[in-house]
Amino acid sequence: MFANFAAKRHLTGPLRAVSPVVTDDTEIDWKSANKLLVQPLFRKSVPAASENSLKLEKYFKQAFKGSVPLQRTSLKQSMQLFYVEAVSLFIPMLYITSVLAIFSLAIMFFTEPMVEHILSEQYLDATLWACPAVLTTGLLLILLSPLFGGFRSYHGRILQPHEAPALMSLVNELSRHLNVKPPKRIEINNETALRVDAYAGVNSIYRDEYKIIIGAPLLMSLSVNQLTAMLAHELSHFRVKQQKVAFYLMHHVSEWLYLRASGQDKRHVALLKRMQKENISSYEYLELWVWQRIHLMQQGIFGCLFALHRRLTSWKCREIELETDAMAISVVGSKDFAQMIQKIRVVQNAQNAVSSQNEWAWKEGFLLDDYALAVAMESKKISPAQASALQKNYEKEVTRFCPNDRTRLAQAQVLKQKGKLTAQISAAVLIEQPKKISRELTLLDYESSGIKQSKSCLLSSEKIRQLKLRQEKLKIIAKRYFDGRVDDRVMKFEPSEERDVAGFDIQTCIDHVRRYRVEDRKQQAAATNLLRRITKSYVVERLLHSKLPVAKYLNEEVVTRKDASAYLQYMRSQYEQVLHHMETMDQVFYQRAQDTMNYLDMKARSDVSTAFHNLEFYSQVRREVAAVKEVFKPLNLLVNGMDTGVNTRILQAGANEKQLLWAVVGSLRVALKERPIQVGLSRKKVHLLAYLDFKLGELPSSSNEICIEDMASYVDELLQLLQFQYLKWQAQLAVIMSRFEQDNGITQVNLLG
């Protein structure tokens, strides 16, 4: 299915959401948004269809004359479909019958002597036999609990008939042409995918009650012919009832098995949250240890069943996909079908670029105003090198149930058919007001993810691109001005205690930096090496303290020292000595900027004073920032290692690291609160802590209220935002200072040369 071009259908869920503060599209409250569309006040104003829509409706009726006759399924195909249906039903039944048989026999084994002892009035012995019978019954219910629920559903904003009459006409005429029932409704969201999902419950799709969910970026990027190819492919799955049942049954069983094999069911998630509690008692630790072993056993069983089901049924699923491709090719032609596959890959690549751009803008205090339009514009700017890189991925399988792009393109080339649609027009014309709906979807994404007053900070994609390019140029200037000190380390941007340095003028500072540049480079290299070793030693120490395997997390064998703590302290003292020399040079840069400030005019000084003072104040908390970075390393390793499996010991180690990290983050926040560091947020000046709370949300009052993953995510984003603002202040300072030096004929030294 063409959802596979954007994300693994039923396996990894939807792509990243538009909003930079959430992970996926499932966090949008589509129900509340759709309720507004059915209110009486909204229904009163129903505009008539535009002239273009009426022309398109007439065009689609003429293009899709008649209907494609249904082909009778051959005996061989019927047997193959019956086989995959039987396998898809047998594998879950294998689990159910095995669990019921084993535990029913166990219950009978314990119940029979219990009843005998009760009849003989030996109640103590009866109680002893009743205990394992009750435990076995409870375990039976636990192992059968995964049978209920566990299917993902996809949603979007409901398109009303008057909002997209041409699109409705296209879908209805195409459904009639293909001899299938039209969808119950059409929805639109921000994904780069076209999905078919059940209309009301997972079983409704087998009754031809389904809905189509179209990504707004596709509507803004594809042509009508390319969108028709996607729709024809999806609708063709409903032409033959037996094939439809087999196809969706395979997908639903595969999804059901995968979610449980990967531990994504709600019961396993709830267990993981319980295991992350702090200061856990020994009794609760034992209870969670038992629960985890049960879940690990379930995951292993479902993992084996998923692999078995995929091996036995995926071949037929790929055949069905190619058959529906052939039907889509007969509708739109080989050329448009091939262009559709290539265009989807381009749009998907463009979506990644736009999401990255929007994340950068969010740190600046702005947001993209129209996500779908930005993706469409980005997809038109693809370079030949990017196109070549995308073509290399045609051989890769997105999922085992779907053929790769190369196979689909080869089939389209072999068939060589002409399409029924001749006009080459954008798919955006199928909607009456595409830009309005696209912006509405973008705002809905922001508001549902907790971004308040998002309308006040919207910018176009071109404006954001210009701001980003400008910031990149400023970074280059800052790197030259600060002699490459644009890195993770926070400079000691403070007045020097040495009298000679305090008396340097601008040119003397430049000459001093040039004179001692080689020595400074050696100190920087030594500091980098020492810091790397200190960080590694600290991580090893924390892992050993938690009794965790070091090789698993560091991917290398580490020989532990008996005097590891003393050696770590020794390296810290060495680093402090090297850092002292580097910070002495840092103060030369401060003196250079301070002396320049004395000669600036009022306008230039007002432009740079905020950045100058922010660097001064932020330099005072450099120790706290370095402590947060160091303490964050072990927790980040533990969280990243959870993808391969977790146990109670790992989660308890994570809880301990979370407490340590909570303490140093609290110290950093206290230090920042005491200093008037002002930053820009949506064209306003706010305190740095207010900026961080707006971006990350307020930190809970207790570490018990936040889980390990959320804490790691919070600190990761916190460090990124602090680094972003720090580099921004350096760039703002450097551009004004460099301009003054050039305008006044001060000898410029290429400090990077």
C-alpha positions in Angstrom: 0.0 0.0 0.0 1.2 3.5 -0.7 1.4 4.3 3.0 4.5 2.3 2.8 6.2 5.0 0.8 6.0 7.4 3.8 6.2 5.0 6.7 6.1 1.3 7.5 2.4 0.7 7.5 1.1 -0.8 10.8 4.7 -1.1 12.0 6.2 2.3 12.9 3.2 4.5 12.8 2.9 7.9 11.3 5.7 10.2 10.4 7.0 13.0 12.6 4.3 15.6 13.3 4.6 19.2 12.1 4.9 20.6 15.6 8.5 20.4 16.9 7.4 19.6 20.4 5.7 16.3 19.8 7.0 13.1 18.2 4.2 12.0 16.0 0.8 12.8 14.5 -1.2 10.7 17.0 -1.2 13.5 19.6 -3.4 15.8 17.6 -7.0 16.0 18.9 -8.8 15.4 15.6 -12.1 14.7 17.3 -12.4 18.2 18.8 -11.4 19.7 15.5 -14.0 17.7 13.6 -16.8 18.6 16.0 -16.6 22.2 14.9 -17.4 21.2 11.4 -20.7 19.7 12.3 -22.0 22.6 14.4 -25.2 24.3 13.0 -23.5 27.6 12.8 -20.8 26.1 10.5 -23.3 24.3 8.4 -25.4 27.4 7.6 -22.8 29.0 5.3 -22.2 26.4 2.5 -20.8 28.2 -0.5 -21.5 26.9 -4.0 -18.9 25.0 -5.9 -16.5 27.1 -8.0 -16.4 27.1 -11.8 -13.2 25.1 -11.8 -14.7 22.4 -9.6 -17.7 22.1 -11.9 -15.4 21.8 -14.9 -13.3 19.1 -13.1 -16.5 17.2 -12.1 -17.5 17.1 -15.8 -14.0 16.2 -16.8 -13.9 13.2 -14.4 -17.3 11.9 -15.6 -16.1 12.0 -19.2 -12.7 10.4 -18.4 -14.1 7.5 -16.4 -16.8 6.3 -18.7 -18.1 2.8 -18.1 -16.6 0.5 -15.5 -13.8 -2.1 -15.4 -15.4 -5.6 -15.3 -14.6 -7.7 -12.3 -12.4 -10.6 -13.1 -13.3 -14.0 -11.7 -10.7 -15.4 -9.3 -9.0 -18.5 -10.6 -8.9 -21.7 -8.6 -5.2 -21.2 -8.0 -5.6 -17.7 -6.7 -8.6 -18.8 -4.5 -6.4 -21.5 -3.0 -3.6 -19.1 -2.4 -5.9 -16.6 -0.7 -7.5 -19.3 1.3 -4.0 -20.4 2.4 -3.0 -16.9 3.7 -6.3 -16.4 5.4 -6.0 -19.8 7.1 -2.4 -19.0 8.2 -3.4 -15.5 9.5 -6.2 -17.1 11.5 -4.2 -20.1 12.6 -1.3 -18.3 14.1 -3.3 -16.3 16.7 -5.4 -19.4 17.3 -2.2 -21.4 17.9 -1.3 -19.0 20.7 -4.8 -19.0 22.2 -5.3 -22.8 22.1 -1.8 -23.4 23.5 -2.3 -21.1 26.4 -5.8 -22.5 27.1 -4.7 -26.1 26.8 -1.6 -25.8 29.0 -3.2 -23.7 31.8 -6.6 -25.5 31.7 -4.7 -28.8 32.3 -2.7 -27.1 35.1 -5.9 -25.7 36.7 -7.5 -29.1 36.5 -4.4 -30.7 38.0 -4.6 -28.4 41.0 -8.4 -28.2 41.3 -9.1 -32.0 41.4 -7.2 -32.7 44.7 -8.5 -29.4 46.1 -12.1 -30.6 45.6 -11.2 -34.0 47.1 -9.8 -32.4 50.2 -12.8 -30.2 50.6 -15.2 -33.2 50.3 -13.1 -35.0 52.9 -13.2 -31.8 55.1 -9.4 -31.4 55.0 -9.6 -27.7 54.6 -5.9 -26.9 55.2 -4.7 -29.2 52.5 -7.5 -27.9 50.2 -6.2 -24.4 50.8 -2.7 -25.4 49.8 -4.0 -26.8 46.5 -6.2 -23.8 46.0 -3.3 -21.3 46.0 -1.6 -22.6 42.9 -5.0 -23.1 41.2 -5.8 -19.4 41.8 -2.3 -18.3 40.6 -2.6 -20.4 37.5 -6.0 -18.9 36.7 -4.6 -15.4 37.1 -1.7 -16.2 34.9 -4.1 -17.6 32.3 -6.0 -14.3 32.3 -2.8 -12.4 32.0 -1.6 -14.4 29.0 -5.0 -13.9 27.3 -5.1 -10.2 27.9 -3.1 -9.3 24.7 -6.1 -10.6 22.7 -8.0 -7.4 23.2 -7.4 -4.2 21.4 -4.0 -3.2 20.0 -4.8 -1.8 16.5 -3.7 1.6 15.4 -6.2 3.9 13.8 -5.4 7.0 11.7 -7.3 10.2 11.7 -7.4 13.6 10.1 -9.6 16.7 9.5 -12.9 15.7 7.8 -13.3 17.2 4.4 -16.8 18.5 3.9 -18.4 18.1 0.4 -18.5 21.8 -0.2 -14.7 22.1 0.6 -13.5 19.7 -2.0 -16.3 18.9 -4.5 -13.8 18.1 -7.2 -12.0 15.6 -5.0 -15.2 14.0 -3.9 -16.2 13.7 -7.6 -12.9 12.2 -8.5 -13.1 9.6 -5.7 -16.8 8.7 -6.5 -16.2 8.4 -10.3 -13.1 6.4 -9.8 -14.9 4.1 -7.4 -17.7 3.6 -9.9 -15.2 3.0 -12.6 -13.4 0.3 -10.6 -16.6 -1.3 -9.4 -16.1 -0.7 -5.7 -18.0 1.1 -3.0 -16.9 4.7 -2.4 -15.4 5.6 1.0 -17.6 6.8 3.8 -15.6 10.0 4.1 -12.3 11.6 3.2 -10.0 13.1 5.8 -6.8 15.2 5.4 -3.8 15.5 7.7 -0.2 16.5 7.6 1.4 13.2 6.6 3.1 12.4 3.3 0.9 9.4 2.9 -2.4 8.2 1.5 -4.0 5.7 3.9 -7.1 3.6 3.9 -8.4 2.9 7.4 -11.5 1.4 9.0 -14.4 3.7 9.3 -15.9 2.4 12.6 -13.9 -0.3 14.3 -11.3 -2.6 12.7 -14.0 -5.0 11.4 -15.8 -2.4 9.4 -13.3 -2.4 6.6 -14.3 -6.0 5.8 -17.8 -4.6 5.1 -16.4 -2.0 2.7 -16.9 0.7 5.3 -13.7 2.6 5.1 -12.3 6.1 4.9 -9.4 7.6 2.9 -6.9 9.9 4.7 -4.9 12.1 2.3 -1.8 14.0 3.4 -2.0 17.7 2.6 1.6 17.8 1.4 0.7 15.3 -1.3 -2.3 17.4 -2.4 0.0 20.4 -2.7 2.9 18.5 -4.4 1.4 15.9 -6.7 -0.5 16.3 -10.0 -4.1 15.1 -10.4 -2.9 12.1 -12.4 -0.4 11.1 -9.7 -3.0 11.4 -7.0 -5.4 9.4 -9.0 -2.8 6.6 -9.3 -2.6 6.4 -5.5 -6.4 6.4 -5.2 -6.8 3.8 -7.9 -4.2 1.6 -6.1 -6.0 1.8 -2.8 -9.5 1.4 -4.2 -8.4 -1.6 -6.2 -7.9 -3.6 -3.0 -11.7 -3.6 -2.6 -12.5 -5.0 -6.1 -12.4 -8.7 -5.2 -13.9 -9.6 -1.8 -11.8 -12.6 -1.1 -8.6 -10.7 -2.0 -9.7 -7.8 0.2 -10.4 -10.0 3.2 -7.1 -11.8 2.8 -5.1 -8.6 2.3 -6.4 -6.7 5.3 -6.5 -9.8 7.5 -2.8 -10.3 6.8 -2.1 -6.7 7.8 -4.2 -6.7 10.9 -2.7 -10.0 12.2 0.8 -8.7 11.4 0.1 -5.4 13.3 -1.4 -7.3 16.2 1.6 -9.5 16.5 4.2 -6.8 16.0 2.8 -4.4 18.6 3.0 -7.1 21.2 6.4 -8.4 20.1 7.8 -4.9 20.3 6.3 -4.2 23.7 4.0 -1.4 22.5 0.8 -2.6 24.0 -0.7 -0.5 26.8 -0.1 -3.1 29.5 3.6 -3.4 28.8 3.9 0.4 28.7 2.2 0.7 32.1 4.6 -1.9 33.5 7.6 0.1 32.3 6.4 3.2 34.0 5.9 1.3 37.3 9.4 0.0 37.0 10.8 3.5 36.8 9.7 4.5 40.3 12.3 5.8 42.7 13.2 4.3 46.0 11.4 1.1 45.2 10.9 -1.5 48.0 12.3 -5.0 47.9 8.7 -6.5 47.8 7.7 -4.3 44.9 11.0 -5.0 43.1 10.3 -8.7 43.3 6.7 -8.2 42.1 7.9 -6.1 39.1 10.7 -8.7 38.4 8.0 -11.4 38.1 5.8 -9.2 35.9 8.6 -8.4 33.6 9.6 -12.0 33.1 6.0 -12.7 32.1 6.0 -9.9 29.6 9.4 -10.9 28.2 8.1 -14.4 27.7 5.1 -13.0 25.9 7.3 -10.7 23.7 9.4 -13.7 22.8 6.4 -15.8 21.8 4.8 -13.0 19.8 8.2 -12.2 18.1 8.4 -15.8 16.9 4.8 -15.8 15.7 5.3 -12.5 13.9 8.4 -13.8 12.1 6.5 -17.0 11.2 3.5 -15.2 9.9 5.6 -12.8 7.8 7.5 -15.6 6.2 4.4 -17.5 5.3 2.2 -14.7 4.0 4.3 -11.7 2.8 4.9 -13.2 -0.6 1.2 -13.1 -1.4 0.8 -9.6 0.0 3.5 -8.5 -2.4 1.6 -10.2 -5.3 -1.6 -8.4 -4.3 0.3 -5.1 -4.2 1.6 -5.6 -7.8 -1.9 -6.6 -9.0 -3.4 -3.4 -7.6 -0.5 -1.5 -9.2 -1.4 -2.9 -12.5 -5.0 -1.7 -12.1 -3.8 1.8 -11.2 -1.5 1.7 -14.3 -4.5 0.9 -16.5 -6.2 4.0 -15.1 -3.5 6.6 -15.3 -0.9 5.0 -17.6 2.6 3.8 -17.0 4.3 7.2 -17.2 2.2 8.9 -14.6 2.4 5.9 -12.3 6.2 5.9 -12.4 6.3 9.6 -11.9 4.0 9.2 -8.9 6.4 6.8 -7.2 9.4 9.0 -7.8 7.5 12.1 -6.6 6.4 10.5 -3.4 10.1 9.8 -2.5 11.0 13.4 -3.3 8.1 14.7 -1.2 9.1 12.5 1.7 12.7 13.8 1.5 11.4 17.3 1.4 9.3 16.7 4.5 12.4 15.8 6.4 14.1 19.1 5.4 11.0 21.2 6.3 10.7 19.5 9.7 14.3 20.3 10.4 13.8 23.9 9.3 10.7 24.2 11.5 12.6 22.8 14.5 15.3 25.5 14.0 12.7 28.2 13.7 11.0 27.0 16.9 14.3 27.6 18.8 14.3 31.2 17.3 10.7 31.7 18.5 9.0 31.4 15.2 6.9 28.7 13.5 6.1 27.7 9.9 2.8 29.1 8.8 1.9 26.5 6.1 3.6 23.1 6.4 2.1 21.4 3.3 3.0 24.4 1.1 6.5 24.5 2.4 6.9 20.7 1.7 5.6 21.3 -1.9 8.0 24.2 -2.5 10.9 22.2 -1.0 10.2 19.2 -3.3 10.6 21.4 -6.3 14.2 22.4 -5.3 15.6 18.9 -5.4 19.2 18.8 -6.8 20.5 16.2 -9.2 22.7 14.8 -6.4 19.7 14.4 -4.1 17.7 12.7 -6.9 20.5 10.3 -7.6 20.7 9.5 -3.8 16.9 8.8 -3.8 17.2 6.5 -6.8 19.8 4.4 -5.0 17.2 3.6 -2.3 14.7 2.1 -4.9 16.2 -1.3 -4.2 15.4 -1.2 -0.5 12.3 -2.8 0.9 10.3 -0.5 3.1 8.6 -3.6 4.6 8.5 -7.3 3.7 4.8 -7.0 2.8 5.4 -4.5 0.1 7.6 -4.7 -3.1 10.4 -2.2 -3.5 10.2 0.8 -5.8 12.4 -0.8 -8.4 10.0 -3.7 -8.9 7.1 -1.4 -9.2 8.8 0.8 -11.7 9.9 -2.2 -13.7 6.3 -3.5 -13.9 5.0 0.0 -15.0 7.7 0.0 -17.8 6.7 -3.5 -19.0 3.0 -2.8 -19.1 3.3 0.4 -21.3 -0.3 1.6 -21.0 -1.8 5.0 -21.7 -3.9 6.7 -19.1 -7.5 8.0 -19.2 -6.5 11.4 -17.8 -4.8 13.7 -20.2 -4.8 17.1 -18.4 -1.7 17.9 -16.3 -2.9 20.0 -13.4 -2.0 20.3 -9.8 -3.9 18.2 -7.3 -4.4 21.3 -5.1 -7.1 22.5 -7.5 -9.3 19.6 -6.2 -9.9 21.6 -3.0 -11.7 24.9 -3.0 -9.3 26.7 -0.6 -6.2 24.5 -0.3 -4.0 27.1 1.4 -6.7 27.9 4.0 -7.2 24.2 4.9 -3.4 23.6 4.9 -2.8 26.5 7.3 -5.7 25.3 9.4 -4.1 21.9 9.7 -0.7 23.4 10.6 -2.2 25.6 13.4 -4.2 22.6 14.7 -1.0 20.7 15.0 0.7 23.4 17.0 -2.3 24.1 19.3 -2.9 20.4 20.0 0.7 19.9 21.1 0.5 22.7 23.7 2.0 25.7 21.8 -0.1 28.6 22.9 -0.7 31.7 20.7 1.0 30.1 17.8 -0.7 32.5 15.4 1.5 35.4 16.7 4.8 33.8 15.7 4.1 32.4 12.2 6.5 33.0 9.3 6.6 31.8 5.7 9.1 29.1 4.8 11.1 31.5 2.6 11.4 34.0 5.5 12.6 31.2 7.8 15.0 30.0 5.2 16.5 33.5 4.9 16.8 33.8 8.6 18.6 30.4 8.8 21.0 31.3 6.0 21.7 34.6 7.8 22.4 32.8 11.0 24.8 30.4 9.3 26.8 33.3 7.9 26.9 34.9 11.4 28.2 31.7 12.8 31.1 31.8 10.3 31.9 35.4 11.4 31.7 34.3 15.1 34.0 31.4 14.5 36.6 33.7 13.0 36.2 36.4 15.6 36.5 34.0 18.6 39.3 31.9 17.0 37.2 28.7 16.7 35.8 28.9 20.2 32.3 28.3 18.8 31.9 24.8 20.4 30.3 23.1 23.3 32.5 24.7 25.9 31.2 27.9 27.4 33.9 30.6 27.4 35.0 32.5 30.5 33.7 35.8 29.2 34.8 37.9 32.2 37.3 40.7 32.9 40.9 39.4 33.3 42.6 39.5 36.7 45.9 40.2 35.0 46.7 43.9 34.8 48.5 43.8 31.5 45.6 42.0 29.8 43.1 44.4 31.3 45.0 47.2 29.6 45.1 45.7 26.1 43.5 47.6 23.2 41.8 45.9 20.3 44.9 45.5 18.1 47.0 44.3 21.0 44.4 41.6 21.8 44.5 40.4 18.2 48.3 40.3 18.2 48.3 38.4 21.5 45.9 35.8 20.1 48.0 35.4 17.0 51.2 35.2 19.0 50.0 32.5 21.4 47.7 30.7 19.0 49.8 27.6 18.6 50.1 27.1 22.3 46.3 27.7 22.7 45.6 25.1 20.0 47.7 22.5 22.0 45.7 23.4 25.2 42.4 23.0 23.3 43.5 19.6 22.0 44.6 18.4 25.4 41.4 19.6 27.0 39.3 17.8 24.4 41.2 14.6 24.9 41.0 14.9 28.7 37.3 15.7 28.7 36.6 12.7 26.5 38.5 10.4 28.9 36.8 11.9 31.9 33.4 11.5 30.4 34.1 7.8 29.5 35.5 7.1 33.0 32.5 8.7 34.7 30.1 6.7 32.5 32.0 3.5 33.3 31.9 4.3 37.0 28.2 4.9 37.0 27.5 1.7 35.0 29.6 -0.4 37.4 27.9 1.2 40.3 24.6 0.1 38.9 26.0 -3.4 38.1 25.3 -3.1 34.4 27.5 -4.6 31.6 29.8 -1.8 30.3 30.5 -3.5 27.0 26.8 -3.5 26.1 26.5 0.3 26.3 29.9 1.4 25.2 30.2 -1.3 22.4 33.8 -2.0 23.5 35.6 -4.0 26.2 36.8 -1.7 29.0 39.4 -2.9 31.5 38.4 -1.4 34.9 41.1 0.0 37.2 41.3 -0.7 40.9 42.0 2.9 41.5 39.3 4.2 39.1 38.0 6.9 41.4 41.4 8.2 42.2 42.3 8.1 38.5 39.2 10.0 37.6 40.0 12.7 40.2 43.5 12.9 38.8 42.2 13.5 35.2 39.8 16.2 36.6 42.7 18.0 38.2 44.7 17.8 34.9 41.7 19.2 33.0 41.3 22.1 35.4 44.9 23.1 34.8 44.5 23.0 31.1 41.2 24.8 31.4 42.8 27.6 33.3 45.2 28.3 30.4 42.3 28.3 27.9 40.2 30.6 30.1 43.1 33.0 30.3 42.9 33.3 26.6 39.1 33.6 26.7 39.6 36.7 28.8 41.7 38.2 26.0 38.6 37.9 23.7 36.5 39.6 26.5 39.0 42.5 26.7 38.9 42.8 22.9 35.1 43.0 22.9 35.0 45.3 26.0 37.5 47.8 24.4 35.4 47.8 21.2 32.3 48.6 23.2 33.9 51.8 24.5 34.2 53.1 20.9 30.8 52.1 19.5 28.1 54.6 18.8 24.8 54.5 20.7 22.9 52.5 18.0 25.6 49.8 17.6 26.1 49.6 21.4 22.3 49.2 22.0 22.3 46.4 19.3 25.1 44.5 20.9 24.7 45.2 24.6 22.2 42.5 25.3 24.3 39.8 23.6 27.4 41.1 25.5 25.8 41.0 28.9 24.1 37.6 28.2 27.6 36.1 27.4 28.9 37.6 30.7 26.0 36.2 32.8 26.0 32.8 31.0 29.7 32.5 31.5 29.1 32.6 35.3 27.0 29.4 35.1 29.5 27.5 32.9 30.3 25.0 35.7 26.6 24.1 36.2 26.2 23.6 32.4 29.2 21.4 32.3 27.9 19.4 35.2 24.5 18.8 33.5 26.3 17.6 30.3 28.4 15.1 32.3 25.6 13.7 34.5 23.4 13.4 31.4 25.7 11.0 29.6 24.9 7.8 31.7 21.2 8.4 31.6 21.2 9.1 27.8 23.1 5.8 27.3 20.6 3.9 29.4 17.6 5.4 27.6 19.1 4.7 24.1 19.8 1.1 25.2 16.2 0.5 26.1 15.4 -0.1 22.4 17.1 -3.5 22.7 15.3 -4.5 25.8 15.0 -3.5 29.5 14.9 -5.1 32.8 14.2 -4.0 36.4 17.9 -3.4 37.1 18.3 -1.1 34.1 15.2 0.9 35.0 16.3 1.2 38.6 19.7 2.4 37.4 17.9 4.9 35.2 15.9 6.1 38.2 19.1 6.7 40.2 20.7 8.6 37.3 17.5 10.6 36.9 17.7 11.7 40.6 21.3 12.9 40.1 20.4 14.7 36.9 17.4 16.3 38.6 19.7 17.8 41.2 22.2 19.3 38.8 19.4 20.6 36.6 17.8 22.2 39.6 21.1 23.9 40.5 21.4 25.2 36.9 17.9 26.6 37.0 18.6 28.4 40.3 21.8 29.9 38.9 20.0 31.1 35.7 17.2 32.6 37.8 19.6 34.8 39.7 21.0 36.3 36.5 19.0 38.7 34.1 19.6 36.9 30.9 17.2 38.2 28.3 16.4 36.3 25.0 14.0 37.0 22.2 10.7 35.0 22.0 8.1 35.9 19.3 9.5 39.5 19.0 9.5 40.0 22.8 12.3 40.0 25.4 11.8 37.4 28.1 14.0 35.8 30.7 16.0 32.7 29.7 14.1 30.5 32.1 10.7 31.8 30.8 12.0 30.9 27.3 13.0 27.4 28.4 9.7 26.8 30.2 7.8 28.0 27.1 9.7 25.7 24.8 10.0 22.6 27.1 7.1 23.0 29.4 7.4 23.6 33.1 9.5 21.1 35.0 7.5 19.1 37.6 8.0 19.9 41.2 9.3 16.4 42.0 11.5 13.9 40.1 8.9 11.2 40.9 6.5 13.0 38.5 8.6 12.5 35.4 9.8 9.2 33.9 13.3 8.3 32.7 12.6 8.8 29.0 10.9 12.2 29.6 13.8 13.4 31.8 16.4 12.4 29.2 14.4 14.1 26.4 13.9 17.2 28.6 17.6 17.6 29.3 18.6 16.9 25.7 16.3 19.6 24.5 17.4 21.9 27.3 21.1 21.6 26.3 20.3 22.1 22.7 18.3 25.3 23.4 21.0 26.7 25.7 23.7 25.9 23.0 21.5 27.5 20.4 21.1 30.7 22.3 24.8 30.8 23.3 25.9 30.5 19.7 23.4 33.2 18.7 24.8 35.6 21.3 28.3 35.0 20.0 27.2 35.6 16.5 25.4 38.8 17.4 28.4 40.1 19.2 30.9 39.1 16.5 29.2 40.7 13.6 29.0 44.1 15.3 32.6 44.0 16.5 34.0 42.7 13.2 32.2 45.4 11.3 33.6 48.1 13.6 37.2 46.8 13.3 36.9 46.8 9.5 35.4 50.2 9.3 38.1 51.7 11.5 41.1 50.2 9.7 42.1 47.9 12.4 44.4 45.2 11.0 42.4 42.1 10.5 44.0 38.8 11.2 42.7 35.6 9.7 42.6 33.7 12.9 41.5 30.5 11.1 44.2 30.7 8.5 
